[in-house]
Amino acid sequence: MATEAHGAEEGGLVFHPMDQFIVKPLFGGDTIEWYTITNVTLWMALAVVAVIAMMVLGTSRRATVPSRSQSIGELAYVFVYKMVEDVAGKDAIKFFPYIMTLFMFIVFANFLGLIPMSFTTTSHFAVTVVLALLVFLTVTITGFVKNGMHFLGLFWVSSAPLPLRPILAIIELISYFVRPVSHSIRLAGNVMAGHAVIKVFAGFAAIAAVSPVSVIAITAMYGLEVLVAFIQAYVFTILTCVYLKDALHPSH
């Protein structure tokens, strides 16, 4: 990657694909504290507002012949409800409001990040790690509250030969505590990678010789990112349902 100075001296093209992920204070200054309002704060708030607009305001005037917003809201509701019921079981329906909120926030944050000059909050590990840790804590606490010490049966593979069970228990335990890491990195990594690739193609679009190819590549990547925005929200949510199933039914 060319540096700014090198680009200025050579008269070449300078673009930095990762600049779009820099957290910046909205009201000036360079210092960011825990209470500082940043571009991340703004776009997370917009994602929350978009969810409220869709699910509350959009369905406030329910009718037999639904409006466009009501149809989308109902489709999202049924989609997530069936996911929770099919994956985690009927006794997991009590967690539907939480999982629905999680899905809607991620999907709207992903889609808002596709707007030019916007900020993709789910590309930051600080955001996805918090979401993943909340899932991890919810699942773990639920597992112990519902099953007591029997929840530890999740790590004991009773179907395996007895000499192998302690080894498998260690592996299962490590795998369990790695869940928040893989859960968060999967979402942030996929979102970040796609946006970085689009920025690279956009940088090359300024070069006349490759401009048509870059425009075609940007269009293709943008279409792919629209699909990825939904798929990653779906993957994050369905994994939450899988983990919840383990908490409710912790037996191998």
Buried (B, 14 or more C-beta within 10 A) or exposed (E): EBEEEEBEEEEEEBBBBEEBBEBEBEEEEEEEEEEBEBBBBBBBEBBBEBBEEBBEEBBEEEEEEBEEBBEBBBEBBEEBBEBBBEBBBEEBEEBBEBBBBBBBBBBBBBBBBBEEEBBBBBBBBEBBBEBBBBBBEBBBEBBBEBBEEEBBBBBBBEEEEEEEBEEBBEEBEEEBEEBBBEBBBBBBBBBBBBBBBBBBBBBBBEEEEEEEEBBEBBEEBEEBBBEBBEBBBBBBBBBBBEBBBBBBBBEB
